[in-house]
Amino acid sequence: MHPMLNIAIRAVRKGGNTIVQNYDTQKFIDEDREKNKIFINKIMYKTYRIITEIIYKSYPNHIILNKNEKILLNNNEINTIWIINELDGRNNFIKHFPHFCISIAVLVKGKIEISVIYDPIRNDLFTAVKGQGSQLNGYRTRCSNINKLNCTTVAVNLPNYVHNQALFYFEIYKKLTFYGISFRCTGSTVLDLAYVAAGKIDCLFDFNLAPNNFIAGKLQVREAGCLISDFTGGHGDNNSRTGNLIGSPKFIRLITEKVRECYSP
């Protein structure tokens, strides 16, 4: 096992223990948003600190960043950066809905080399090393090989505000529903990406994915054989003007044919 992957796994599992312990306390108050915000921030800070302590113990000279910090992916002068997302799906956590995760991505000279996504409730560990494939709990994973639209499952990450692309999104959603696609909006896009890589979800529609959230999942899906495309079938890399599709090449080709009918530049 890659030594940095081993440390990343140890760190997410330790962080996951903290998340689960606080999840079981059920201290959230339904109508008190401010207290909920303070409580969740304390949990996330404690989890982040535990993860960073484990990493620094083995790699004291590496740089560790939170997903909200500015990350220069193309900075080749910085040797190794660890990017931590200590809780993706915080609203699910607050509502006691068991669908959230922790993720770590390791960048070496601007390239994503290692990815770990951990679901502490199900104890599911998704890992990927560049050039060595992706795994779920030690078993090799591949993206879905489905070649039809009917009876497929697509995760969707909707925008959290209304803007001039909203009608475009709704048209896509309406059209594809008629083809028998079942949509899911789970509240944890990082975990959705891991599920796409493992073939549990056929595709992810990303309308609202923050670039830093995409870092851990990007390596997972690519190592599982997925294609990242924009809605017209062109190359996508979470920089598309309208959004991205992540899934198997066969499924992306099928779905972009239908999406193009809704697309107007």
Secondary structure as UniProt FT lines:
FT   HELIX           3..23
FT   TURN            24..25
FT   TURN            30..31
FT   HELIX           33..58
FT   TURN            60..61
FT   STRAND          63..66
FT   TURN            67..68
FT   TURN            73..74
FT   TURN            76..77
FT   STRAND          80..88
FT   HELIX           90..94
FT   TURN            95..96
FT   STRAND          101..108
FT   TURN            109..110
FT   STRAND          111..119
FT   TURN            120..123
FT   STRAND          124..129
FT   TURN            130..131
FT   STRAND          134..136
FT   TURN            137..138
FT   STRAND          139..141
FT   TURN            150..151
FT   STRAND          153..157
FT   TURN            164..165
FT   HELIX           166..177
FT   TURN            178..180
FT   STRAND          182..184
FT   HELIX           189..197
FT   TURN            198..199
FT   STRAND          203..206
FT   HELIX           211..223
FT   TURN            224..225
FT   STRAND          227..230
FT   TURN            231..232
FT   STRAND          244..247
FT   HELIX           249..259
FT   TURN            260..262
//
